[in-house]
Amino acid sequence: MRRDPIIFGFITALVIGLVALPALAATAGVDIQGGSYHPASLTVESNTTVTWTNHDRIGHTVTSTDGLFDSGPIEQNETFNYTFTDTGTYPYGCTLNASTRRTPMQGVVIVVPEGMAVAPDGNRTSGEEPGNATLADLVSGSDLLTTFGEAVGKAGIAQTVLAASGPYTVFAPDDAAFAALGNETVAALFNDTETLDTLLMHHVVRETYTVNDLTAKANAAGNRTVLTTLTGDNLTVSTTDGNLTVGNATIVASDMAASNGVVQIVDTVLVPPGLVLPENQTAVGNQTAAGNQTPVAPPPGRVIP
């Protein structure tokens, strides 16, 4: 049977054209409405373009805490796009209303490798290796971190960050540290998830730091070094008379290893600069809570493997 050269040529060109078509880029969206990002926590695969759309009458920004991206003012019905190529956690917020709100608008984009999308329950839909507990699992299961674990569960963004990405080091205040804030303050925090998320993210830094790592890092820089938290603020790590302090807190139990980082337990709740805790009238920054005025050396034997 003789082939029609015209038809054959058309089919060949069509096949070549289909093969040459680029793969459709992954996309996701975040709505800005009512002075908040919806969803506030978004998990995407690498090479995904996220589009923010402002539905409010006033302008907002989408500004990364580490300076990676900044939309500038986005007016009503305008959009901003950014493509996330690298895996990691990218907290961001609005800079236009930071001075008029107790805590600024904030959100986070968590980028996982392609083919490892995370389901709404925080579990990987494919490629997950069973076994090691995540940071979220560790803090929720520790008898020393009952209040911190409950706070992470209520906050939302912090829960997703500690369950689905990393590696991180978490400086987790023990139950006594939260008790020192007072029952009214803790109860009010649990009813204000925006402030609670800000507070908790200030206890998390990128990369995994054991006590030995922190000590070496501080000693190499003249007995003090600075780490940047996921809120974009700084924590000073110091070594003094054998004590390892973070801000005004002391590490009292160390090196709880998780699949996506490590937990260091501290004796004081660390408060980022400018954040006003409920029931408090004055903004504080890395203050030592009442009852924990003097850092103490970690009790012997309290190192947790």
N, C-alpha and C positions, 0 to 999 in steps of 0.2 A: 504494500500500500504506500502510495506516494504522499509524503507530508507536504502540506501547504507551507512554503517558506515564510509567508507573512504571518500566519497564525503561530508558527513555531517561534519566530522571532519575538512576537508579542509576549508569548508565555515566558520565554527566557528572560526578557527584560523585566517582566512582572516579578519573577522569582528573585532575580538579582536585587530588585528594588526592595522587596520585602526583607531579604536578608540584610540589606544595608540600613534598614530603619533602626534608629537608636532605640534602646530599651526605654520604656516610659519611666520617667523619674518619679520616685515616691514623693508624695505630698501629704501635708497635714495642716490643720488650721487651729488657730486660737482666737476666740472672740474676746474683745475688750468691752465689757459692759458692766455698768453699775460700779465703776471704780475697781474692777477686779479682772483677772485673766481667767478665762474659762476654756479648757481646764487649766488649773494652776500648775498641775504636774502633767507633763506630756512625755511619753516614752516613744521613741521612733528608732528606726534603723539608720545606720550611717548612709550618707548621700541622700538624705531626705530634705526637701525644701519645706520649711514651715512658714505659713502666712498668718500674720496677725491682722485682724480687722477691727478698727475702732468704731463701736456703735454709740459711744457716749457723745454728748454735745460738746464736752470739753476735750482738749488735746491730751494725749498721753505719749509716753515713750516706751520703747522696748530696749533696755540698756543692760548689757551683760555686766555682772559684777567684776569680771576680770578684764574688761575693756575689749573683748573680742568683737562685739558688735554693738551698734548704737543707731537706732532708727532716726533719732531726732524727733521733733514733734510730729505726731500723727493726728490729724484732725478727723472730725466725724466722717465716717464712710471711707476713709483712706486706709491703705494697707501697707504693710512692711513685710518683706520676704528675706529669709536667710537660709542658706543651705548648710546643713551640718555634715561635714565630711568625716570628722574624726569622732571616735567613741569617747564618752566622758559625760560629765554632769555639768550643765551650764545654767547656773542660777541667773536670774535677771530681774529687773524691776523698772518702775516708772520714776524718773527724776523730777518730773514737773510738779508732783503733788507731795514730794517728800517732806516739805516744811509745813504742810497743812494737815497731815495725818499723823496719828501717834506712831504708826508703822507704815512704811511705804508699801505700795502695791508690789507684790512679788510673785514670781513664778519660776519654774525650772523645766528645762528640757533635758531628758536623759537619753543619750544616744548609745545604742547597743550595736554589736556587729550585724551586718546583713545576714538574714536568715535566722536571727535569734530574737525576734520580736517578743515583747513581754505582754502577757495578757493582763486584763484589768485587775486580777487578783495578785499581780506581782510575780507570777510564775512564768518562766520562759515557756514558749509554746513549742520550741524545738531545740535540740542540741544540748539540753541541760544535763549536766552530770550530777547524779545523786550523791549524797554524802554530807559534805561539810555544811555547817550552819552559816547563815549570813549574819551580818552585823545586827539586823533587825531581830533575828532569832535569838542571838546572844543576849541582847539587852532585855528582851521580853521574858527570857527564862532565868535571869540572874536574881537570886535572893537579895543581892546588895543594891539592885537597880529597879526595885518595884515601881517607884514613882516615875523614874525616867522612862522605863519601858511603857508604862501607861500613857505618858505624855507623847511618846513617839507614835503610839497607836492612834491617839486622838488627833495628832497634828495633820496628818495627810501627806504633805510633801516630804517631810523627814522620813516617814515610814517607807515611802516609795524609793527614796534615795538610798537608804540603808539596806533595802531588800534587793534592789535591782541593779546597782552600779558600784563603782569603786575603782581602785582600792582607796580606802579612807582610814584615817585614825580618828576615833571618837573619844573625846574626853568626857566621860559620862559621870555626872554628879551622883553620889550615892544618896540613899534615902535620907540620911541625916542632913545633907546639904539642902534638900528641898524642904525638910521640916523646919530648917532655920529661916526660911522665907515666911513662914506662917501659913496656917490653914486657909485664911481668907485669900491670900495672894495666889496660892497654888490652885484653889478652886476657881478663882477668876481667870487664871491662865488657861485652865482646861476649857473654859467657856469662850475663849478668844483664840481660835486656832491660828489666826494670822500672826498675832504676837507670839504665840507658842512656837510656830514654825520658825520665826526669826530667831527666837531664843535658842532653839535646838540646833539650828544650822550653824550657829556661832560656836558650837562645841565640836564641829566636824572640820577636818582639814584633809586635803588631798594627799595621797601616798600613805604608805604604811610605815609607822615609826614605832619601833620597840623602845623600851626604856633605855637600852644601850645606844640605840640610834639617836635618841633625843639628847642623851648625855654627851655623846661624841659631837653632835652638831652644836650644842651650846658651848662645850669646851673649846671647840675650834674657833669660835667667834668671841672669845673673851668672857666665857661663863654665861652668855645669854645670846639667844637667837630669836628670830621672829618667824612665825608661821601665819599664813593667811587662811582664814576660815571661809566656809561656803557663803557667808554673808558679805565677803569682801573686806572684813575687818581683820585686825592683827591680834595675835596672841603671843606674848613674850614667854619663852621657855628659859628658865634659869637654873643654875646649880649653885646652891649655897650650903656650906657645911654638910654636904652629903645629901641634902634634900633636893628633889627635882620638882620645881614648881611650874605651873602653867597659868599665866595671869597671876591672880592672887590665890590660886588653888594649889594644893599639893596632891601628887599622885599617891594614892594609898593602896591600890591593888593594880597589878600591871599585866600587860601582854596577854589579854584574852584574845586568842586568835580565831578569826572567822575566815570564810572562803573569800571574802571581799575586803579584808582589812583587819584591824586590831582595835580592841577597846582598852583604854586606860581609865581606871576609875579615879575620880578626884573628889575632894571633900568640900567643894564650894561650887555653887551655880555661877557660871560666867555670863555676864550681861554685856551685850555689845554697846558701844558708845552711842548715847542718844536714845536708847530704848527705855521707855518708861514702863515698869512693871505695874500691873493692876494693884491698887491699894497703896502705891508709892506716889509721892508728889514730885519727886526730883529725879531727873534722868540720871542714870548711873552708867558706868563703863568698867567692866571687869572688876566690880566691887566684891569684897568679901562679905558674905552674908553674916548676919548677926549670929554670934555663937561660934564663929570660925575665924576669929580675928588674927590668930597666930598660926602660921603654917607649922605642922608637926611632921616629924619623920615618919615614913611608912612603918606600921607595926611589923616586927619580925615575923616572917612566915606567911605574910598575906599576899605573896606573889602567886597569881593564879596562872597555871600553864595554859 
